């Protein structure tokens, strides 16, 4: 393991986890406002327990698979995943689709839960806890995918996991402190960066799976990322001009 491969892996895991944790926190806070922290906390803890079980089951399974097919499969998935994030970030930066508004999402989730309270008062605790559980589980699954994919292919599972845990712990601490949505987090910029990183990792591991001899080895990852960053910047400018016409 070298710093050239570990740093991008940890950064990708940290930034992607940061984005997903902010989105999960918005729903958990909505549950806490309507039902209280007990229901929100139980749902969130159940979601975290489910994610831990998935990691414990998937980790050893990936380790038993042949290296080349594993690298190829993970590379393809990372590339598709990264391009999806990158596409949305480009469209939002260009103004083609609206930016995600955590304050508006918080209000919508709160109103939906309050509506549920009026319609099914006796089932409010279950519904609120389930909303918190689903938010943590669904957003966390994307984090788990990134961590396992980036970590398993490059034998960097521990550094990637530490990066993800650090991001989740940071957002959880901030959420507990301010007890409101983190609207100032530059989410689209983070998604743009994560999309670039995941796409670069995807290309690199597809090449590894196909037996490509990368010039400079792991140093090729930052170079591929720089290429994606340049192309994405041009695509953003072109899309913005199209929107303005």
C-alpha positions as CSV (number, residue, x, y, z in Angstrom):
1,X,0.0,0.0,0.0
2,X,1.4,3.4,-1.0
3,X,0.2,6.9,-0.3
4,X,-0.6,7.4,-3.9
5,X,-3.2,4.7,-3.8
6,X,-4.3,5.1,-0.2
7,X,-4.9,8.9,-0.3
8,X,-7.4,8.8,-3.2
9,X,-9.2,5.7,-1.7
10,X,-9.6,7.4,1.7
11,X,-10.6,10.7,0.1
12,X,-13.3,9.0,-2.1
13,X,-14.7,7.1,0.9
14,X,-14.6,10.2,3.1
15,X,-16.3,12.6,0.7
16,X,-18.9,10.1,-0.5
17,X,-19.7,9.2,3.1
18,X,-20.0,12.9,3.9
19,X,-22.6,13.5,1.2
20,X,-24.7,10.4,2.1
21,X,-24.4,11.2,5.9
22,X,-25.8,14.7,5.3
23,X,-28.8,13.3,3.4
24,X,-29.5,10.6,6.0
25,X,-29.2,13.2,8.8
26,X,-31.9,15.4,7.2
27,X,-34.4,12.5,7.5
28,X,-33.3,11.5,11.0
29,X,-33.7,15.1,12.2
30,X,-37.2,15.2,10.7
31,X,-38.1,12.1,12.7
32,X,-36.6,13.6,15.8
33,X,-38.6,16.8,15.4
34,X,-41.9,15.0,15.0
35,X,-41.5,12.0,17.3
36,X,-38.4,12.6,19.4
37,X,-34.8,11.4,19.5
38,X,-35.8,8.0,20.9
39,X,-37.6,6.9,17.7
40,X,-35.1,8.6,15.5
41,X,-32.1,7.0,17.4
42,X,-33.6,3.5,17.4
43,X,-34.2,3.6,13.6
44,X,-30.8,5.0,12.9
45,X,-29.1,2.4,15.1
46,X,-31.1,-0.4,13.4
47,X,-30.0,0.9,10.0
48,X,-26.3,1.0,11.2
49,X,-26.6,-2.6,12.5
50,X,-28.0,-3.8,9.2
51,X,-25.1,-2.1,7.3
52,X,-22.6,-3.7,9.7
53,X,-24.1,-7.1,8.9
54,X,-23.8,-6.5,5.2
55,X,-20.2,-5.5,5.5
56,X,-19.4,-8.6,7.7
57,X,-21.0,-10.8,5.1
58,X,-19.7,-9.2,1.9
59,X,-16.1,-8.6,3.1
60,X,-14.9,-12.2,3.4
61,X,-16.9,-13.2,0.2
62,X,-15.0,-10.6,-1.9
63,X,-11.7,-11.9,-0.5
64,X,-12.3,-15.4,-1.8
65,X,-13.0,-14.3,-5.4
66,X,-10.3,-14.4,-8.2
67,X,-8.4,-11.1,-8.4
68,X,-8.7,-10.2,-12.1
69,X,-12.5,-10.8,-12.5
70,X,-13.0,-9.0,-9.2
71,X,-11.0,-5.9,-10.3
72,X,-12.9,-5.9,-13.6
73,X,-16.4,-6.2,-12.1
74,X,-15.6,-3.6,-9.4
75,X,-14.1,-1.2,-12.0
76,X,-17.2,-1.3,-14.1
77,X,-19.5,-0.8,-11.1
78,X,-17.4,2.1,-9.8
79,X,-17.3,3.7,-13.3
80,X,-21.1,3.5,-13.6
81,X,-21.6,4.7,-10.1
82,X,-19.1,7.6,-10.4
83,X,-20.5,8.7,-13.8
84,X,-24.0,8.8,-12.3
85,X,-22.8,11.2,-9.5
86,X,-20.8,13.2,-12.0
87,X,-23.8,13.6,-14.4
88,X,-26.1,14.9,-11.7
89,X,-23.4,17.3,-10.4
90,X,-22.7,18.7,-13.8
91,X,-26.4,19.2,-14.5
92,X,-26.9,20.9,-11.1
93,X,-23.8,23.1,-11.6
94,X,-25.1,24.1,-15.0
95,X,-28.6,24.9,-13.7
96,X,-30.3,22.2,-15.8
97,X,-31.7,20.6,-12.7
98,X,-32.2,22.3,-9.2
99,X,-29.7,22.0,-6.5
100,X,-30.6,19.7,-3.6
101,X,-32.0,21.8,-0.8
102,X,-31.6,20.1,2.6
103,X,-33.8,22.7,4.3
104,X,-36.6,22.0,1.8
105,X,-36.1,18.3,2.2
106,X,-36.3,18.6,6.0
107,X,-39.5,20.5,5.8
108,X,-41.1,18.0,3.3
109,X,-40.1,15.0,5.4
110,X,-41.4,16.7,8.6
111,X,-44.7,17.5,7.0
112,X,-45.0,14.0,5.6
113,X,-44.4,12.5,9.1
114,X,-46.9,15.0,10.6
115,X,-49.5,14.0,8.1
116,X,-48.8,10.4,9.1
117,X,-49.3,11.4,12.7
118,X,-52.8,12.8,12.0
119,X,-53.8,9.8,9.9
120,X,-52.3,7.0,12.0
121,X,-51.6,8.3,15.4
122,X,-51.2,4.9,17.0
123,X,-48.6,3.9,14.5
124,X,-46.6,7.0,14.6
125,X,-43.7,5.6,16.5
126,X,-43.3,2.6,14.1
127,X,-43.6,4.8,11.0
128,X,-41.1,7.4,12.3
129,X,-38.6,4.8,13.3
130,X,-38.9,3.1,10.0
131,X,-38.3,6.4,8.1
132,X,-35.1,6.9,10.1
133,X,-34.1,3.3,9.5
134,X,-34.7,3.5,5.8
135,X,-32.7,6.7,5.5
136,X,-29.7,5.4,7.2
137,X,-29.8,2.0,5.4
138,X,-30.4,3.4,1.9
139,X,-27.8,6.2,2.1
140,X,-25.4,3.9,4.0
141,X,-25.6,1.2,1.3
142,X,-24.0,3.7,-1.1
143,X,-21.2,4.3,1.4
144,X,-20.7,0.6,1.9
145,X,-20.5,0.0,-1.9
146,X,-17.9,2.7,-2.3
147,X,-15.8,1.5,0.7
148,X,-15.9,-2.2,-0.3
149,X,-15.3,-1.5,-4.0
150,X,-12.4,1.0,-3.5
151,X,-11.0,-1.0,-0.6
152,X,-11.3,-4.6,-1.8
153,X,-9.9,-4.0,-5.3
154,X,-6.8,-2.1,-4.0
155,X,-6.4,-4.0,-0.7
156,X,-7.3,-0.7,1.1
157,X,-10.4,-1.8,3.0
158,X,-9.2,-0.6,6.4
159,X,-8.1,3.0,5.2
160,X,-11.3,3.4,3.2
161,X,-13.4,2.2,6.1
162,X,-11.6,4.7,8.4
163,X,-12.3,7.5,6.0
164,X,-16.0,6.6,5.8
165,X,-16.3,6.3,9.6
166,X,-14.6,9.6,10.1
167,X,-17.1,11.3,7.8
168,X,-20.1,9.7,9.4
169,X,-18.8,10.5,12.9
170,X,-18.2,14.2,11.9
171,X,-21.7,14.6,10.4
172,X,-23.4,12.8,13.4
173,X,-21.5,15.1,15.8
174,X,-22.5,18.3,13.9
175,X,-26.1,17.1,13.6
176,X,-26.3,16.4,17.3
177,X,-24.8,19.8,18.1
178,X,-26.9,22.0,15.9
179,X,-30.0,19.8,15.6
180,X,-30.9,21.1,12.2
181,X,-30.1,20.3,8.6
182,X,-26.5,21.1,7.5
183,X,-27.5,23.4,4.7
184,X,-24.1,25.0,4.3
185,X,-22.3,21.8,3.3
186,X,-21.3,22.2,-0.4
187,X,-23.0,19.0,-1.4
188,X,-22.9,19.4,-5.2
189,X,-19.2,20.3,-5.1
190,X,-18.6,17.2,-3.0
191,X,-20.6,15.0,-5.4
192,X,-18.6,16.5,-8.3
193,X,-15.4,15.5,-6.6
194,X,-16.6,12.1,-5.6
195,X,-17.9,11.4,-9.1
196,X,-14.4,12.3,-10.5
197,X,-12.7,10.1,-8.0
198,X,-14.9,7.1,-8.4
199,X,-14.8,7.3,-12.2
200,X,-11.0,7.5,-12.1
201,X,-10.9,4.4,-9.8
202,X,-13.3,2.7,-12.1
203,X,-11.2,3.2,-15.2
204,X,-8.1,2.2,-13.4
205,X,-9.5,-1.1,-12.1
206,X,-11.2,-2.0,-15.4
207,X,-7.7,-1.6,-16.9
208,X,-6.2,-3.8,-14.1
209,X,-8.8,-6.4,-14.7
210,X,-8.1,-6.4,-18.4
211,X,-4.4,-6.7,-17.8
212,X,-3.4,-3.1,-18.8
213,X,0.1,-2.1,-17.7
214,X,-0.5,1.4,-16.4
215,X,2.4,3.8,-16.8
216,X,3.5,4.8,-13.3
217,X,1.2,2.2,-11.6
218,X,-1.0,3.8,-8.9
219,X,0.2,7.3,-10.0
220,X,-2.1,6.8,-13.0
221,X,-5.2,7.3,-10.7
222,X,-4.6,11.0,-10.1
223,X,-3.8,11.5,-13.8
224,X,-7.1,9.8,-14.9
225,X,-8.9,11.9,-12.2
226,X,-7.4,15.1,-13.7
227,X,-8.7,14.0,-17.1
228,X,-12.2,13.4,-15.8
229,X,-12.1,16.8,-14.0
230,X,-11.1,18.6,-17.1
231,X,-13.7,17.0,-19.3
232,X,-16.4,17.5,-16.6
233,X,-15.5,21.2,-16.4
234,X,-15.9,21.6,-20.1
235,X,-19.2,19.6,-20.0
236,X,-20.5,22.0,-17.3
237,X,-19.6,25.1,-19.3
238,X,-21.3,23.6,-22.4
239,X,-24.4,22.6,-20.5
240,X,-24.6,26.0,-18.9
241,X,-24.5,27.7,-22.3
242,X,-27.2,25.4,-23.5
243,X,-29.4,26.2,-20.5
244,X,-28.9,30.0,-21.0
245,X,-29.9,29.8,-24.7
